[in-house]
Amino acid sequence: MRFMPDRDAARGRAQGYVNEAQELAFPPAQQIAAAPKESQRALLLYCPEQSGWQIGTWIEERGCWVSTAVPEMRLEPTHWMEGPPDPNEA
């Protein structure tokens, strides 16, 4: 009789590998309180009031996050992530 690994256990291990790879490729979003507030540093910002993810920067003089596409638009983010690397630098 041949040994057959438990299919559910194998699936669980495989899903663990997939989850780990996804976290490396797409780290989880962090609370906005932990975001670096450096002028001119663009971040991915989750803004439920503005319908989802936006690219924005912190403007010290105004004391708020603003859209990089429309600098007059103030953002109200709840979470943030680093943007992807520049394809030319990768």
C-alpha positions in Angstrom: 0.0 0.0 0.0 1.4 3.4 -1.0 1.5 6.3 1.3 -0.9 9.1 0.1 -0.5 12.5 1.8 -3.7 13.9 3.4 -5.2 16.1 0.6 -6.6 18.7 3.0 -3.2 19.0 4.8 -1.4 19.4 1.5 -4.0 22.1 0.4 -3.5 23.9 3.7 0.3 23.9 3.3 0.0 25.1 -0.3 -2.4 27.9 0.8 0.1 28.9 3.4 2.8 29.3 0.7 0.4 31.4 -1.4 -0.5 33.6 1.5 3.2 34.2 2.3 4.0 35.0 -1.3 1.1 37.5 -1.5 2.3 39.2 1.7 5.8 39.6 0.2 4.4 40.9 -3.1 1.6 43.0 -1.6 2.2 43.8 2.1 -0.9 44.5 4.1 -2.1 48.1 4.4 -1.2 49.9 7.6 -3.2 52.4 9.7 -2.9 55.9 8.5 -1.4 57.0 11.9 1.7 55.0 11.0 2.2 56.7 7.6 5.4 58.6 7.0 4.6 62.3 6.7 7.3 63.3 4.3 6.5 66.0 1.8 6.8 64.9 -1.9 6.7 61.2 -0.9 3.8 59.6 -2.8 1.9 56.8 -1.0 -1.0 54.6 -1.9 -3.8 55.9 0.4 -7.1 54.1 1.1 -9.8 56.8 1.2 -13.3 55.4 1.6 -14.8 58.9 1.2 -13.0 59.2 -2.2 -14.1 55.8 -3.4 -11.0 53.7 -2.6 -7.3 53.9 -3.3 -5.7 57.2 -4.2 -2.1 58.3 -4.7 -1.4 61.1 -2.4 1.3 63.1 -0.5 1.4 64.8 2.9 1.5 68.6 2.7 2.9 70.0 6.0 1.8 73.6 5.3 -1.8 72.5 5.0 -1.6 69.7 7.6 -3.4 67.2 5.4 -3.1 64.5 2.7 -3.7 65.6 -0.9 -4.1 63.9 -4.2 -1.1 63.9 -6.5 -3.4 64.0 -9.5 -5.5 66.9 -8.2 -3.5 68.8 -5.6 -6.6 70.8 -4.6 -8.3 67.6 -3.5 -7.9 66.9 0.2 -7.9 63.2 1.0 -9.2 61.5 4.1 -7.3 58.2 4.2 -7.7 55.5 6.8 -4.9 53.2 5.6 -1.7 53.4 3.5 0.8 51.3 1.6 4.1 52.0 -0.2 3.7 52.4 -4.0 5.2 49.9 -6.3 8.8 50.4 -7.4 9.4 52.4 -10.5 9.6 49.9 -13.5 12.8 51.6 -14.7 14.5 51.0 -11.3 13.3 47.4 -10.8 
